[in-house]
Amino acid sequence: CPAPVVCNKSAGGGLLRKLDHLDVILGSLREAISGRFTVKTRLGYHEADEFAAVLEIFSRHAIDALSIHGRTVAERYRTPIHPNWIRQAVEQFPCPVFANGNVVSVETGRALHAQTNAAGLMIGRGAIRNPWLFGQLRDTYEGRAHTSPTLGDVYHYIKALYEETKRTTRFSEAKHVQKVKKYLVFIAQGIDPAGAFEHAIRRVKTPEAFWEQCE
């Protein structure tokens, strides 16, 4: 996790600044876990070439699967990913290696897979933007043409997301609108790349205005 509130506590991506500490944690976890032991990581904290030292640590601990977000912590979500480092891990490790980062469409997913030869893809924010993506990718890998959701499909997805996320917190309609707007920022990128919908949805404050924009 690259969020400052996490990294500043030397958790999440902050562990990549303290590789000796990371080494101890992984060793303790591997000793305690009798089942499959999996790790997800970024390439490093500041520079991508820090990943060579990170991989050396991972190689000591009999990892059963490794997922790699192909950016550094400092790059957050702003830059292109570095598929060459994921590919190096694929070639170096006997366990399955999964590629992660900027998988938001069939095209970006297939390209990342081809560039890395990974065992599979991990999808994060792209699944919020386009929950149909898993099925679309399966279709293309199995030789079928994939279908795209209609705007009506997306609208019904937003309604389902709105209702489902009501159940996870003490509900306040006004606060909930602000919460769901954060998801809509991702979803908007798939609906309107020009940004008009995102610009409008960021500025709504009431449920009525929110649904007016969605409709």
Salt bridges, closest charged atoms under 4 A:
ASP23 OD2 - ARG60 NH1 2.51
ASP23 OD1 - HIS61 NE2 2.58
GLU56 OE2 - ARG60 NH2 3.54
ASP64 OD2 - ARG30 NH1 3.08
GLU75 OE2 - HIS82 NE2 2.97
GLU91 OE2 - ARG87 NE 3.34
ASP139 OD1 - ARG144 NH2 2.76
GLU142 OE1 - ARG144 NH2 2.75
GLU163 OE2 - LYS166 NZ 3.45
GLU164 OE2 - ARG167 NH2 2.48
GLU198 OE2 - ARG202 NH2 2.91
